[in-house]
Amino acid sequence: MGRVTVRRAVERVSSNGRRRRVDALAAEEPLELRVDGKALAVTMRTPGQDVELAHGFLLSEGVIGSAEDVSIARFCEGTGPDGMNTYNVLDIALAEGVPPPDTGVERNFYTTSSCGVCGKAALDAVKLKTRYSPALDDVRVTPEALTGFPDALRERQKVFESTGGLHAAGLFVNGELLVVREDVGRHNAVDKVLGWAVLQNLVPLRGAVLMVSGRASFELVQKAAMAGIPVLAAVSAPSSLAVELAEEQGMTLVGFLRGDSMNVYTGGERVLETA
């Protein structure tokens, strides 16, 4: 399976001079996702949890709603310069009766690790309708619980600890951190978390809080909404479209979650008063 980190020689320059050392880099490789043998998308990702990534991607694109919608996931043959399988082509076979992806899901070109909606064949397909609306979820969360989530997420970012080059996403339910996934792409990290939830038969994710290590973009709000997640929290800022979509979907969107403070942009009724 693909490597998560790669070691490279670097030259360290500081006020104390220059010295050679070995540095750990976050691995980045392309993953081609096929559905029933047809190429659907290529994303640059950190290898690992690719089956989760595929399930999360297909969930967030409205192709599947549960693990039962997939009959099998398998890596296709493909070798690198060393003659070993690259594990960079994954084919998802949909279950009988599950419609194939709409043409709007297809990418005209590869998806970079920083952009999950680039290259949409149709702009109208960007705003997808969820089958698991978070609007009616009456979960409540205290500010004290929310402010503890960034540190809990950070403690589980093992690859970031060694490379400093990965985004992370974590899923909290009743204050418990269920799963953390890291990736060079913030949208891939979220897809891996959602895919894990699909495979665990936890979707829709009622009462859940999705915590992300960076900013809250439109695409991350969309992915959370497609999984029925009522609360999305980020350590950095949201975009204007992220706030608009969160409000439209009835989600709670929290940004700048740092220390003991935060900004609540939408769905403030879910954040209780400070004890």
C-alpha positions in Angstrom: 0.0 0.0 0.0 1.2 3.5 -0.6 3.4 5.3 1.9 1.9 7.9 4.2 5.3 9.7 4.7 8.4 10.0 2.5 11.9 10.8 3.9 14.0 13.3 2.0 17.3 15.0 2.6 17.0 18.7 3.2 19.4 21.6 4.0 18.5 23.4 7.2 19.4 27.1 7.1 19.3 29.2 10.3 21.2 31.9 12.2 23.4 29.1 13.5 24.5 28.1 9.9 23.6 25.3 7.5 23.4 21.6 8.1 22.0 18.6 6.2 19.3 16.5 7.8 16.5 14.0 6.8 13.0 15.4 6.8 9.7 13.5 6.8 7.2 14.7 4.1 3.5 13.9 3.8 3.1 11.6 0.8 0.9 12.8 -2.0 -0.2 10.5 -4.8 -3.0 10.4 -7.3 -6.0 8.2 -6.8 -8.3 7.5 -9.7 -11.8 6.6 -8.6 -13.8 4.4 -11.0 -17.4 3.4 -10.6 -18.4 0.2 -12.4 -15.3 0.4 -14.4 -15.8 3.9 -15.6 -13.3 6.7 -14.5 -15.1 9.2 -12.4 -12.5 11.4 -10.7 -8.8 11.7 -9.9 -7.8 13.3 -6.6 -4.4 14.0 -5.1 -4.4 12.4 -1.7 -2.3 10.9 1.1 -2.4 7.1 0.5 -4.3 5.1 3.1 -8.0 4.6 3.9 -8.7 4.8 0.2 -11.8 2.7 0.4 -13.1 5.0 3.1 -12.3 8.0 0.9 -14.2 6.5 -2.0 -17.3 5.8 0.1 -17.2 9.3 1.6 -16.8 10.9 -1.8 -19.7 9.0 -3.3 -21.9 9.8 -0.2 -21.1 13.5 -0.4 -21.8 13.5 -4.2 -25.2 11.8 -3.6 -24.3 8.6 -5.4 -24.7 6.3 -2.4 -26.6 6.6 0.9 -25.2 3.6 2.8 -22.7 0.8 2.6 -25.4 -1.4 1.1 -25.3 0.7 -2.1 -21.8 -0.7 -2.8 -21.3 -4.3 -3.7 -17.5 -4.3 -3.8 -14.5 -2.0 -3.8 -11.3 -3.3 -5.3 -7.9 -1.9 -6.5 -7.2 -2.3 -10.1 -3.9 -3.6 -11.5 -1.3 -1.0 -12.1 2.4 -1.0 -11.4 5.0 1.6 -10.7 8.7 1.8 -11.8 9.5 -0.8 -9.2 7.0 -3.3 -10.6 4.8 -3.2 -7.5 1.1 -2.4 -7.5 0.7 1.4 -6.9 -2.8 0.9 -5.4 -3.7 4.2 -7.1 -6.8 3.0 -9.0 -9.9 2.0 -7.1 -13.0 0.6 -8.7 -16.3 0.8 -6.9 -19.1 -1.6 -8.1 -22.5 -0.3 -7.1 -25.1 -2.6 -5.8 -27.9 -3.8 -8.1 -30.5 -1.1 -8.6 -28.3 1.8 -7.5 -28.3 4.4 -10.3 -24.9 5.4 -11.7 -23.4 8.8 -10.9 -25.1 11.8 -12.6 -22.9 13.4 -15.3 -22.6 16.4 -13.1 -20.4 14.5 -10.7 -17.8 13.9 -13.3 -14.6 16.0 -13.2 -13.3 17.5 -16.4 -9.8 17.4 -15.0 -8.1 16.2 -11.9 -9.0 17.4 -8.4 -6.1 18.9 -6.6 -5.4 18.2 -2.9 -6.7 21.6 -2.0 -9.9 21.7 -4.0 -12.8 19.2 -4.0 -15.2 20.9 -6.4 -12.8 22.2 -9.1 -13.7 21.0 -12.6 -17.3 20.2 -12.0 -18.9 19.4 -15.3 -21.9 21.4 -14.3 -22.0 24.3 -11.8 -25.6 23.3 -10.8 -24.2 20.0 -9.6 -22.1 21.8 -6.9 -25.1 22.5 -4.7 -26.4 19.0 -3.9 -29.6 18.0 -2.1 -29.0 15.8 0.9 -31.2 12.8 1.7 -30.3 13.3 5.4 -31.3 16.8 6.2 -29.6 18.1 9.4 -32.2 20.8 9.9 -34.4 18.9 12.3 -31.5 17.5 14.5 -32.1 18.9 18.0 -28.6 18.1 19.3 -27.2 20.6 21.8 -23.5 21.2 22.7 -21.9 23.3 25.4 -19.1 25.8 24.6 -16.9 24.0 27.1 -17.3 20.8 25.0 -16.6 22.6 21.7 -13.4 24.3 23.0 -12.0 21.0 24.0 -12.4 19.5 20.5 -9.4 21.1 18.8 -6.9 19.8 21.3 -8.5 16.3 21.2 -8.2 16.4 17.4 -4.6 17.6 17.5 -3.5 14.8 19.9 -4.6 12.2 17.3 -2.9 13.9 14.4 0.0 11.4 14.3 1.2 12.1 10.8 1.0 15.8 11.2 3.2 15.5 14.3 6.0 14.1 12.1 5.5 16.1 8.9 3.5 19.3 9.7 1.9 19.0 6.3 -1.6 17.4 6.7 -5.1 18.5 7.3 -7.3 16.6 9.8 -11.0 15.9 10.4 -12.5 14.3 13.4 -16.0 13.1 14.3 -17.4 13.7 17.8 -20.6 12.2 19.2 -21.7 12.9 22.8 -18.3 14.5 23.4 -16.4 11.3 22.3 -13.9 11.4 19.5 -14.9 8.5 17.3 -12.4 8.8 14.4 -9.7 11.0 13.0 -8.4 11.0 9.5 -5.5 13.0 8.0 -4.8 13.9 4.4 -3.0 16.5 2.3 -6.4 17.6 1.1 -8.9 18.9 3.7 -11.8 17.5 1.6 -10.1 14.1 1.4 -9.7 14.1 5.2 -13.5 14.7 5.5 -14.3 12.1 2.9 -12.3 9.5 4.8 -14.2 10.3 8.0 -17.5 10.1 6.2 -16.5 6.9 4.5 -15.6 5.4 7.8 -19.1 6.3 9.1 -20.7 4.8 6.0 -18.8 1.5 6.5 -19.8 1.5 10.2 -23.4 2.0 9.3 -23.6 5.3 11.3 -25.0 7.5 8.5 -27.0 9.6 9.0 -24.7 11.1 11.6 -27.4 12.5 14.0 -26.0 14.4 17.0 -22.5 14.5 15.5 -20.0 17.4 15.4 -17.5 17.4 12.5 -14.3 19.1 13.6 -11.8 20.3 10.9 -8.2 21.6 11.5 -8.4 24.4 8.9 -11.0 26.6 7.4 -14.6 25.8 6.7 -15.2 26.0 3.0 -18.4 25.6 1.0 -17.5 22.0 0.0 -16.9 20.9 3.6 -20.3 22.2 4.6 -21.8 20.4 1.7 -20.2 17.1 2.6 -21.3 17.4 6.2 -24.9 18.2 5.1 -24.9 15.2 2.8 -24.1 12.9 5.8 -26.7 14.6 8.0 -24.2 16.2 10.4 -25.8 19.1 12.3 -22.6 20.8 13.6 -19.4 21.7 11.7 -16.6 23.3 13.7 -13.4 24.7 12.4 -10.3 26.3 13.9 -10.2 28.9 11.2 -12.5 31.1 9.2 -15.5 30.0 7.1 -16.1 31.4 3.6 -19.2 33.4 2.8 -20.7 30.6 0.7 -20.0 28.1 3.5 -22.1 30.3 5.9 -24.9 30.7 3.3 -25.1 26.9 2.7 -25.0 26.1 6.4 -27.9 28.4 7.0 -29.8 27.0 4.1 -29.3 23.4 5.3 -30.1 24.2 8.9 -26.6 23.4 10.2 -24.6 25.0 13.0 -21.4 26.5 11.7 -18.6 27.4 14.2 -15.4 29.1 13.2 -12.3 30.5 14.8 -12.6 27.8 17.5 -9.5 28.6 19.5 -8.8 28.7 23.2 -12.0 29.5 25.0 -13.7 31.4 22.3 -15.4 30.9 19.0 -17.7 32.5 16.4 -21.1 30.9 15.8 -22.2 31.9 12.3 -25.4 29.8 11.9 -27.6 27.6 14.1 -26.7 29.3 17.4 -29.6 27.6 19.2 -27.5 24.4 19.3 -24.7 26.0 21.3 -25.9 26.3 24.9 -25.1 29.1 27.2 -21.8 28.9 29.1 -22.2 27.1 32.4 
